[in-house]
Amino acid sequence: MELREIRDLCEKIRTNINHVIIGKEDVIDHLLIAMVASGHILLEDVPGTGKTMLAKSTAKSLSCDFKRIQFTPDLLPSDLSGINFYDQKAGEFRFRPGAIFTNILLGDEINRATPRTQSALLECMEERQVTIDGVTTPLAAPFMVIATQNPVETQGTFPLPEAQLDRFLIKTDMGYPSTEDGVSILSRFKSENPLDAMEPVATAADIIAAQQSYTAVHVSQGMLTYIVQIAEETRRHPDIILGVSPRGTQALLKTVQVHAILAGRDFVTPDDVKAMIRPVFGHRIMLKNSARVKKGMNFEILDFILSRVTVPTEDLEH
């Protein structure tokens, strides 16, 4: 697939999602970037801001298998991965697949499940496979987890550990709509749910082709150095006790390549890095307790680091 075709594909999906989701262009772009880059996305915000609706709109825009699972404290790992059970009629063990055997998995309120259940996602999110009773089974392609969580309510929740957060390519917030967008939402939903009328505009094969082609975007040696230097600064900052790992720099590289495609370019610029630094690095740094008190402090620190790292000035197109 040509880079121009990837951009056209994303534009078709975005337009389709916009029939339901209003005024969230940045969030939709983050979701599309995660999809093309073969990653997963964590949507965080208070209830009622459209997290689940965005996930469902994305799933209905694609002719792919979709499953939704509500994470609760009594959810078991086998509910996600599946289980071997004894069929008395057949006199043999049979495998009952869990929710992860799909193309798009919506994990609603993921932080309500216990750490044991959350850890069931680690292997399938990173390696696109699941191991049950010693037997490893690959997952169908494409495979994407769209998870949601409420950052305000803490009772009955289990915060995602750093290893689990690191599996998400992007973490983004929905945010409240503007007054104009709020009125548009009421007008659009007052008589019917536009989600019911949505039709697929892309196939699983389209997504796979885009995932196999986006890496053709050129990234200069200077841009690679720029990404690594930003990550190194997060490891040295006095208010950060856990900086960005090499896996985090790889995640940023993937996302900036797709971001460049959406911007109509076949090469990466510093603006691509600056646009993706918050959604990719924001959840990969751990602040000291004194710095955690202020909301958004992780973004302020990343902005400060960006201002300190020298921006490459070489010819980025070659």
ABEGO torsion letter per residue (X at the ends): XBAAAAAAAAAAAAAAAAAABBGAAAAAAAAAAAAAAGBBBBBBEBBGAGAAAAAAAAAAABBBBBBBBBBBAABBAAAAAEBBBBBAAAGBBBBBBBAABBABBBBBGAAABBAAAAAAAAAAAAAGBBBBGGBBBBBBOBBBBBBBBBAABABGBBBBBAAAAAABABBBBAEBBBAAAAAAAAAAAAABBAAAABBBABBAAAAAAAAAAAAABBBBAAAAAAAAAAAAAAAABAABABBBBAAAAAAAAAAAAAAAAAAGBABBBAAAAAAAAAAAAAAABBBBAAAAABBGAAAAAAAAAAAABBBBABBAAX
